[in-house]
Amino acid sequence: MTEKTNQKMPLRVSVLIRYLHQHQGVKICKLVKSFAKYSKSNVYRHAKLPINSTQEDCRSQNKGRPLLLNERDRRNILRCIEKLRKIEVSFSVKRLKLEACINPNISDLTVRRLLNREGYRYQQTRKKGLMTETDLKKRVAFARIMKSSYPNTFWTEDVSFYLDGTSFVFKSNPCDQARCSKSKAWRKRSEGLSPLCTAKGKKEGSGGKVAHFIVAIAYKKGVVLCEQYEETFTGSYFASFIKRHFPDTFLISANPETKLFVQDGDPRQNSAPARKAMTDIGAHCFSIPPRSPDINPIENFFHLIQKQLNRDAIQNKITRQSFRQFSDRIKETMMTYPKETIDKTIESMDRRMSLIIKSKGKRLKY
């Protein structure tokens, strides 16, 4: 089979096709087979041209519509994307256009296409740890023990509170940050994602300040503990935190008598100093399997708080905010969050155990 070419048809070949079709009566379907080097549409077009026309094929001279982004705009966009990446990881194309002083009439799609041509892709910045077969077996064994050895009311009546630490990245323009896609960043394939993949407790590469909180929620009580900290979170610090805050927190918890609380397997929260501090005040930690955030309802609470913060930023059009205002807004949102929603999250724990057994240990939708 003859390989077709994208080159222009020579004038002599064009005249020959016209002569054969217009004076010899050769059908175009036969001409297409005879001149198989050229496409059917190309042969048809030349066969219909006047026999005495000497006009060259000028289609390659048609450059299409003019580019909306000139060379200066392109340089500004590429310069500003590097600048913004040093300040914050995730930002919208609107934010990039504003920083680069691009005409607002130019669509976001045009800018995204430019970034794609330059090798940038909007990639996920975080990766969930993959569970091994051992992890799956531990989760199934844990769920079966909970279903067989504990009452259905264990999560609501026996557990005093659910505890965990969380962090919120501060951005000077919360409204714009709320609109951009979460956990994504403009990144080239050759750069990889390792500098952006963050572990719990670390916000390397996220830019700006981070507001750290230790929070506890309880059934029918809502948020019973919400403390912001600025010190380095170590086992010794958490031990002193337990002695200072846990006695009062147990008094206002769902069950002050059991002094039973749930937390994940963070090494700092389960260090020797922390364990000793728990023993000193008579507290008991109920451990959950590793890599199982779907078994701790406070993780769902943090997700709901982040969504609420984003909604408030968009509805109230918060375009400027100090770090102190940001921290106060987080704490107020937590303390005033509806108790009914928190209770529904905790009430779903018994159902989650059944789903873990049914899915053979795989992560749930929670």
PEPE-V301289 format. One record per pair of residues at least 4 apart in sequence whose ideal C-beta (glycine too) atoms are under 7 Angstrom apart, sorted by the first residue. I is the first residue (numbers start at 1). J is the second residue. Records with the same first field share a line. If there is no record, write none. Layout:
I=J + J
This chain:
2=36 + 37
4=37 + 38 + 39
5=37 + 38
8=57 + 60
9=13 + 14 + 38 + 42 + 46 + 57
10=14
11=15 + 54 + 56
12=16
13=17
14=18 + 46 + 49
15=19
16=20
17=21 + 31 + 35 + 43 + 46 + 47
18=22 + 46 + 47 + 49 + 51
19=23 + 24 + 51
20=24 + 26 + 31
21=26 + 28 + 31 + 47
22=51
26=30 + 31
28=32 + 43 + 44 + 47
30=34
31=35 + 43 + 47
32=40 + 43
35=43
38=42 + 43
40=44
41=45
42=46
43=47
44=48
49=53
68=106 + 110
69=73 + 74 + 106 + 110 + 114
71=75
72=76
73=77 + 102
74=78 + 114
75=79
76=80 + 100 + 101
77=81 + 96 + 100 + 102 + 111 + 114
78=118
79=83
80=84 + 96 + 99 + 100
81=85 + 96 + 186
84=88 + 91 + 96 + 99
87=207 + 208
88=171 + 207 + 208
89=125 + 185 + 196 + 205 + 206 + 207
90=180 + 181 + 182 + 184 + 185
91=95 + 96 + 180
92=176 + 179 + 180
93=97 + 108 + 111 + 112
94=98 + 108 + 176
95=99 + 176
96=100 + 111
97=102 + 111
102=106 + 111
106=110 + 111
108=112
109=113
110=114
111=115
112=116
113=117
114=118
115=120 + 186
116=120 + 121
119=188 + 189
120=186 + 187 + 188
121=187 + 189
122=181 + 184 + 186
123=184 + 185 + 187 + 193
124=183 + 184
125=183 + 184 + 185 + 193 + 196 + 197
126=183 + 197 + 198
127=197
129=291
131=135 + 136 + 291
133=137
134=138
135=139 + 290 + 291
136=140 + 360 + 361 + 362
137=141 + 361
138=142 + 289
139=143 + 289 + 292 + 356 + 361
140=144 + 356 + 357 + 360 + 361
141=145
142=146 + 289
143=147 + 353 + 356 + 357
144=148 + 357
145=149
146=150 + 353
147=353 + 354
150=154
152=350
153=157
154=158 + 159
155=159 + 346 + 349 + 350
156=219 + 346 + 347
157=254 + 255
158=255 + 258 + 260
159=254 + 260 + 261 + 262 + 286
160=218 + 250 + 253 + 254 + 255 + 256 + 258 + 259 + 260 + 261
161=216 + 217 + 218 + 224 + 249 + 253 + 254 + 261
162=216 + 217 + 261 + 262 + 296 + 297 + 298
163=216 + 261 + 262 + 263
164=215 + 263 + 264 + 296 + 298 + 299
165=212 + 213 + 214 + 233
166=213 + 215 + 302
167=203 + 210 + 211 + 212
168=211 + 330
169=203 + 206 + 208 + 210
170=208 + 209 + 210 + 211 + 323 + 326
171=177 + 208
172=320 + 321
173=177 + 319 + 320
174=178 + 313 + 318 + 321
175=179 + 313 + 314 + 317 + 318 + 319
176=180
178=310 + 313 + 314
179=314
185=196
187=191 + 193
193=197
195=205
196=205
198=202 + 203 + 204 + 205 + 206
201=233
203=210
209=323
211=228 + 326 + 327 + 330
212=228 + 229
213=226 + 227 + 228 + 330
214=225 + 227 + 229 + 241
215=223 + 225 + 226 + 298 + 334
216=224 + 225 + 249
217=222 + 223 + 224 + 298 + 301 + 342
218=224 + 253 + 254
219=254 + 343 + 346
220=254 + 339 + 343
221=252 + 253 + 254
222=337 + 339 + 342
223=334 + 335 + 337
224=249 + 252 + 253
225=245 + 249
226=331 + 334 + 335
227=245
228=327 + 331
229=233
231=237
232=237
233=237 + 238 + 268
234=268
235=239 + 268 + 271 + 272 + 273 + 274
236=240 + 273
237=241
238=242 + 268 + 269 + 274
239=243 + 273 + 274 + 276 + 277
240=244
241=245
242=246 + 274 + 277 + 278 + 281
243=277 + 281
245=249
246=250 + 281 + 283
247=251 + 281
249=253
250=256 + 259
251=256
259=282 + 283 + 284
260=284 + 286
261=283 + 285 + 286
262=286 + 288 + 296
263=269 + 285
264=288 + 296
265=270 + 287 + 290
266=270
267=271
269=274
270=274 + 275
271=275
272=276
273=277
274=278
275=279
276=280
277=281
278=283 + 285
288=292 + 295 + 296
289=295
293=299
294=352 + 363 + 364 + 366
295=352
297=301 + 345 + 346 + 349
298=302
299=303
300=304 + 345 + 366
301=305 + 342 + 345
302=306
303=307
304=308 + 341
305=309 + 333 + 334 + 337
306=310
307=311
308=312 + 333
309=313 + 329 + 330 + 333
310=314
311=315
312=316
313=318
321=325 + 326
322=326
323=327
324=328
325=329
326=330
327=331
328=332
329=333
330=334
331=335
332=336
333=337
337=341 + 342
339=343
340=344
341=345
342=346
343=347
344=348
348=352 + 366
351=355
352=356 + 364 + 366
353=357
354=358
355=359 + 364
356=361 + 364
